[in-house]
Amino acid sequence: MELSIKAAHPAGGYKKIFETCGELNEPIPAIVVGVIPEWLSGSLLRLGPGLFEVGAEPFYHLFDGQALMHKFDLKNGHVTYYRKFVKTDAYVRAMTEKRVVITEFGTAAYPDPCKNIFSRFFTYFKGIEVTDNCLVNVYPVGEDFYACTETNYITKVDPDTLETLKKVDLCDYLSVNGVTAHPHIESDGTVYNLGNCFGKNMSLAYNIVKIPPTQKDKSDPIAKSKVLVQIPSSERFKPSYVHSFGMTENYFVFVETPIKINLLKFLTAWSIWGTNYMDCFESNETMGTWFHLAMKDPAKYIEHKFRTSAFNLFHHINSYEDDGFIVVDLCTWKGHEFVYNYLYLANLRENWEEVKKAAMRAPQPEVRRYILPIDKQGKNLISLPYTTATAVMRSDGTIWLEPEVLFSGPRQAFEFPQINYSKFSGKNYSYAYGLGLNHFIPDRICKLNVKTKETWVWQEPDSYPSEPIFVQTPDSVEEDDGVLLSIVVNPGADQRPGYLLILNARDLTEIARAEVEVIIPVTFHGIAKTKP
C-alpha cells in the first residue's frame, strides 16, 4: 500500500485528543477483540499532556499540557488501562493555586496577582524557574523508571502504580543545562544522552553523557553519571535545539540544525512579563545544517566538517557503520523555519480545512538517509553500492552532504519512528515503523523498508493512533518478527472510543484490540515493559 493514501477529517474528531481528561482511580478492564498472543505479557507505558487548562487559564502549545502517564497492562490475554497525572512541581502548584504557576514551552506563567508589586518583583529577581513537566517520554535507568521532558529535571515514577516518587535535578550530577528525551540505552542498561552546556570561556558546547547500568551495590547509577565527550557549538551564545541524536557501535552522531535558542534572550526572558520558551527560538538562515561525529571509546570529537542544507530534525530513526561510512536515517522537515510554530493548540483544534491550510505553509517532511565518510578522500566520497546519497569534499575543507530520500509525500510525515531497537539499534537494518501525520494530524501507522522503500499502512476512518512500539516475538529470527503496540482513539465511536491496537509488524494486519470506555488524549513517547 502507498504511504501517502489520502484521508480527510472533515468531522474534526482529532480535536478530542487535545482535550483535558481526568485520572482513573483504579485500572479499568478492557474488552478484547481478537486474540492476544500468549507470549505478549507486560505493560505499555506512555506519556503526553492530559490537562490543557488550569481553572480559566489555558495552556497554548502542544508541549504545555500537564504530564499524564498511561499504562495498558497485558496478562494471560486480559488487558487493563490506567492513568495518573505525574505529580511534578508544575502540576501540584498549578492545582494548589488554580493557575499556571511555572512557565511552560509556549505558555507564560504570570506572578501571583495576590502579591504586591514588591514581592512580585523579587519573585522575578530570583531568576528562572525551569519546568519539570515531564510529558515527553519515560525510560529506564538501572532498575528505576524516569519520566522526562527536555529540561534538567527528570521524575522517578513507579511503573506499576504510576505513583510519582522523586524529582531529580541532573545539574546536581552533570554539567548540562538539560538533556534530550531520547537517550540511547545499551543491552547492559548503560544510558547515553546529550545536552547543551557552558564550555570553555563561557562559550556553548554540547555534552554527551553516560549513566552506568545497575550497580552491584544497588547505589543510584545517576550519581555515577559522567560527561564522555564535548562537541563544539556553531555559535557561541546560541545552541541548536536538539531532540534526539544517533549512536552506532563506535560513534555518536549529532545533527546541529539552524533552529537556535537565543540564550541571552532566554536568560533575560524571565524578567520580561509574559515570555516563554518558544519566544527564545530563532532561525539561523545562513548556516544550513551541520553533522558532528564523536568516537565512543576512546571518547573524542572528530574534526570532520560535514555540512548540508537547512532542515528541522526531531527524530533520528537509526544509524550504523558500513565499510568506513556512517549511515544516518532521519525524519527531517525542510528549511529553517521552526516546525513547533505550527503546533499551537489553537492550530491543531481548527476545522479540517484550516488545519490543511496551515500545513501548506509549514516546512515539508521527508525521510532522508545521509552518509558520512569517516576517512575517505576523492570527488564523491561514498562508495556504498546501495545508496544515491553523496558526500563531496569542498575547497574550504568542508564535506557537503546530499541525502537519499527514503520517503516523501506532500504534508504526509513519517514521524515518531521506531525500530527493532534491542536487536538492530546501531546496526544495518531494514525496517522502520512510524506514526503517519496527515497535515500534522496523526491518522495512520506506517512501516517503511529503508532498503527497498516499500511501505505498508494501517488506517481506519476517524481514528487517531500514537507512536507504534515494536515488541519482538520470543526466539524471533527475522527483523520484523513481532508486534506493534499503539494507543488509538476513535472519538466518534458509540462506545469504547479508546483502545490498545496490536498489529503484526510483518504486514500491519490487526491481531487484536483492547477497547476501553474512555477517550485517551494524545501521547508522545513511551516504552513496552515486557515480561519474559
N, C-alpha and C positions, 0 to 999 in steps of 0.2 A: 504493500500500500504506500501511497505517497504521503510524506510527512506534511505537506502543505495543503492537505484537503481542506476545503473551506468550510467554516462553520460560523453561523451568525447567532447572536444572542439578543434578539430584539426584546425579549421579555425582561431582560436585565436581572435575572436571578442571581448573577455573580455579586450583586450589591450585598446580598445576605452574608457573604463570607467576610465582610468588613463591618460587622455589627457586634456590639458587646454581648457577651453571654455570661451566665453565672457558673460558679464552681459546681461540682457534684458532691453531695455529702458522702456518697459511697459509690463503688463501682456498680455500673448497671449492666445487666445481661444483654448480649446482642443476639439477634436471630440470624442463624447461619443459613445461607442459601448456597447449595453445592456442598462439596466435601473437602474439608481442610486436610492437607497431607498429615499423616500420623507423625512424621518426624518434625513438623513445624511447631515448636514449643518455645515460649518465652514472651517477650513484650516488645512492642514498638513504642518508643518514646519520641515525642515531637514537641517543638516549641514554636510559639507565634504570639501575636497580640490577641488579647481577649477582652480588654477593657479599652474602649475607644473614646471615652469621655469620663471626666470626674465631676460629678454634680452638673453644673451648667457649662463647665469648661471643656471644649473638645480637644482631642489630640488631632494634629493636622496631617501628619505624614504616616505612611505605611509602617515605618520603623519606630513609631512613638508609643503605640498601644502597650499596655502593661502585660508583662510576660505571663502566659498561660501554658502550663505543661499538660500534655495529653498522653494517655497510656492505653493502648489496646493490649490486653493480656490473652495469650492463646495457650490453652492447656487441654489435652485429650479431646480435641475437636470442638471445645467450647470457647467462647470469647466474651470478655467483659471490657467495658470502656470506662475510663475515669479521667477526671481533670481537676487541677487545682492551680490557683494563682501562685506564682513564686513570690514569697514574702520578702521582696527586696526592700531596701530603704525607700526607694522611689514609690513603691506600691503602698507600703504601710503608712508613710507620711501623707500620701495623697488621700488615702482612706480616712485617716485621722482628721486631717484639716479640710477634707472635702473640696480640694482644689489641686491643680497641678503645682507641685512644690519643687520638683527638680526638673531642670530644662532637659528636654529630650531632643532627638535628632532634628525634628522640624517644628517643635513646639517650645516656645519660651515660657519659663516659669516667672511669674511676677512676684515681687515681695508681698508679704502678708499685708493686706490693706488695713489690718487692725493695728499694725505697728505705727509708731510716729515716725516722722521723717528722719530723725537721727538714728534710730535703731535700724531703719531700712538702709540707710547709708552704710552703716557698719556691717550689715549683712553682705552687701556688695563688696565692701572693702576687704572682707576675709578671703575673697578670691573665688576661683572656680569650684563649683560643686559638681563633680562628674557623675553622670548617671550610672546606676548599677542594674538597670532594667535589662535583664538577660533573656531577651526574646528571640535570639537567633539560632542557637544550637545547643546541644548537650554532648559531652564527650567524657570518656573515662580517663582518670589519672590514677595509676596504681589500682587500688580496689574501690576507689571512690568515683562519683559522677558529678560533673560540674556543668551548670547551665551558664551560657555566656552571651555577651554582646561583643562589642569591639573596643571597649574601654579597658582600663587596668583592673576592673573588678570582675571576678567570676564568683558564682554562687554554688556552694556544695548542696546537692539535693539527694534525697533518698529515692532511688529508682523504684522501690516497691510501694512506699506510702505516698510518694511525691511531696513529703514534708521538706521544708527549707531548713537546712542545717547550719550553714555558716557562710558569711561573706568573706571573701579572700581578696586582699589587695596585692596584686603581683608586683607592685612597686616596692613592697617590703622585701622582695627576694631578687628582683631583676632590674636592670637599667632599661626599662621600656615605658613609654607613655601609654601603651595599650597594646593588645595583640589581636590577631585575626580570630574569627570564629571558626576557622577551618584548619586546625592543626593536622599534621600528619602523624600517624601512630604506627609504629613498627610492631611486628608479630610478638616481640617480647614485652610490649607495653611502653617502650620509650616514646615520648611525645616531643615533637618538634613544632615550633611556631615562629612567627615573625611579627615584629612590631617596630615602630619608629622610636628613636631615642635621640638625646643630645650627645653628639660625639665630641671629637677634639675641637678646641677653640669655640665651644658653644655652637658649632655647625651641626646640622642634622645628619643622621645616618639611620640605617635600618639594622636591627639586631636579629639574628636567627638564634633562638633559644632552645635549650634541651632540658626536658624534665625526665629524670630516670624512671625506670619501671618500679614496681612494688619492691620495697626494701625488705631485706631479711629480718631486720629488727623492727619491722612494722612502723617505722617512722614515716613522716609525711614526705613523699617524693618532691613536692613543690619546694620544700625547704632546701632541697639539694639541686635546685634549678641552676643553670649557668648559661651565660652567653657563649655561643660557639664561635660565631664569626660576624664581622660587621661589614655591611655593604654601604658604599657612599651614596649620598643623595645628589640628584642632578641639580638641585637648587638648595642654597644654604639654609633659608628660613621657610621653605615650602616643601614639606614631604608630600609624596603622592598618596592618594587614598589607596589602601591595599586591603583586599577582602580575602584573598587566598594566595597560595604560592605552590610551586611544583617541587617534587622531590623524586629523584631517581635513586638507583642503588648507591651511587657515589657522589651525586651533585644535588645542590639546591638551585632552583630556577626562580628568580624574582623578576616580575614584569613591572616596570615603573611607567605608569601611564601619565598622560598630561592632566589628569584630574588632581588638582593640588589643594592642600589645606593651607590657607594663609595663616601661619602661626601667630604673626603679630596681631592679626585681626582676632584670632581665637583667644589670645591672652588678654586682649583688651575688651573682648565681646561681653564678658560678664559684668563690665562696668557700664555697659550701654543697655538701656531699657529695651527689653523685648528682642534680644538677639539669641539665635540658636545655632546649632552645629551647621545646618545647611547654609546659613549666611556666610560661613567661613570658607566655603569651597569656591574655587575659581579654576578656569581652564588656561593652561599654557598653550597658546595657539601655534607656537613655533617649534616645540621640542620633539613632536612626534611621540614615539613610544620607545623606551629603552629596555633591553633584556640584560639581566645580570646573572652571572653564574658564580657559584662558590662551591668549593670542594668540601666534602663531609669529613673525611679523615685521611690525612691531617686537614683540619678545618682552615681553609684560606680562600680569600677572594681572588677570582681570576680576572685579570685586567682587560679581557676582550671587550671591545665596544660594539655591541650589537644594537642596531637601530632599525626602526621601521615606521610606517605612517601611524597617525594617531588613532587610538581606539580606547574605549572603556573596557575594563575587564573586571568581572566579579568572580567567576568560577573557572579554575583550571579543571580539565577533565582528567588528564593523566600525562605523565612524562616518562620517557625511558631512553636508555642508551642503545645505540646500534652502530657498531663499526666506526667509532671515532666521532659520532654525531649524537646530539641530544634532540629527540623528537618531542615537541611540546604541543599538546592539543588543548585548545581554549574555546570558551564561549565568549566571543567578542561582540562589541557594539561599535559600529564605525563612527569615527570622528571624535572631536574633543569636547562636545557638549555633554554635561553630566546626565546620565540616564535617570538618576534619582530625582531630577527636576520633574519627571513625569509620574512620580509615584506618590504624589499628594493624594490623600483620601478623597478629596473633592473631585479629582480627575477620575479615580477608579470607580466612584459611585455615580458617575454620569450615565445618561442613557447611552445605548449602544452606538448610535451614530456619532455622538460627541466623543466617546471613547476612541472610536476609529479615527476621527479627525486628529485628535491629539497624537495618536501613534504614528500618523502620517508625517508629523513634524519631527518626531523623535529620531535619535540615532537608530540605524537599522542593524538587526542582529545577524551574526554569521558565525558558524563553527569553523575554526581555522586550525591548520597544522603549520607550525613554524619549525624549522630545523636549524639547529645551532651547531656549526662545526667546532669541535674542541681545538684541533690543531692543524687544520688543512690550509693549504695555500692554493692560489690559482684563480681562474676567472669565476666560474660558478663553483663554489667550494663544496657543493653537495654532490656526492656520487652514489647515493642510495637509489636503487632502481625503481622503487615503488612510489616515488613522490614527484610532484611538479614544483614543490617549494624550492626557492633558490636563496643563496647567500653569496653576495658579491663584495669583495674587498674594494673599498674606495680609496682614492688617493690620500685622503686625510687619515687613513688608518682605521676608519670605522667599517664595520661589516653590515651591509644593507640586506635586510631580510624581506623576502616576499613570500606570502603563505600559499599553501594549497587549500582551497575551500572544500571542506568536508560536507557542509550543508548550508544552503542559503535559500530562504523563502521570504518574500516581502512581508514584513511585520509579523512573521511567524518565527518565534525564537525557540531554539532547543536550549533549555536552561536548567538550572538546578541538577547538573549532571551527576550520575553515579556510575560506578563500575563494579566488577567483582573485585572489591578492594583487597580482601585478605589474600587473594592469590595473584592479582595482577597489578597492584599499585607499584609504580616504578618499573614495570616490565612491559615488553612488547605484547600488545593486547589487540583484540578485535572489536569489542562491543562496549558501547556507552548507552546508558539509559537516561532519559531526561523528562522534564515537565515541558509540555508544549505551551508556549504563551502566544495567544492569538490577540494581537493588539494589546499586549500586557495582561490579558485575562487568561488564567490557566484553564485550558479546556481539553487537554489530551495527554496521554502518556506515550512516549516515543522510545524507540530503540534505533540505534544507528550503528551500522557496521562501518568502522572507520577505515577499513581496508578497501571495501567494495563500494561504499556509500549507499548501500541498500538500507531502506528504512521500513519500520513497522509502526503501526499506530493502534492504540486503544482509545476509543472515544464514544461517548453517549450524549444524546441531546441534553442541553441544560444541566450538565454535570461538570463539577469543578474539582479536579484531583489535586494532589500535592506531590512534591518530590517523591519519585519512586525509589524505595530502598531495596537493594538486592540482597537476598539471603540464599547462600548456596546449599544445594542438596548434599546431605552427608555422602561421603565417598564419590563426589562428583568427578567426572572425567573431563567433560567439555567445559569451556569457559562460561557458557551461558546455561549450564545445568543448575537451575534454581528457580526461585520465585521473586516477584516484585511485590512490595507492600506499599500501598498508597491510601491515604485518607481522602475519600471523595464525598462531596456534598451535592445533593440534588434538591435545591430549596423548594422546588415546585411539587415534590413527591407528596402524595396524600398522607403517607405515614412513613416513619423511619427515614428521614431525609439525609442522615449521615451514615457512612459505612466505611469499614476497612475492606479494601479490594485486594484480592490475591490473584496475581496473574502469573501464567507460565512465562518465564523470562525468554524462552526459546522463540515464541511467536506472538506473545502478548494476548493469548487467549485466556479467558477467565476461568479460574479454578474454583473460586468461592468468593462470597462476600459476607460480611458480618454487619448487619444493619442495626442502628440504634435510633431511639425516639427523639434525638436532639440534633440541632444543627451544630456544626463544628466550624468555627471561624478559620481563616487562613492560617496555615502553618508554614514555616520556612524550612527548617532542617531538623534532623533527628537521627536516631540510630535504632537498629534492631538488636536487642539484647537477647540472644537466643540461648536456649539450654540444650546441651548435647543429649 
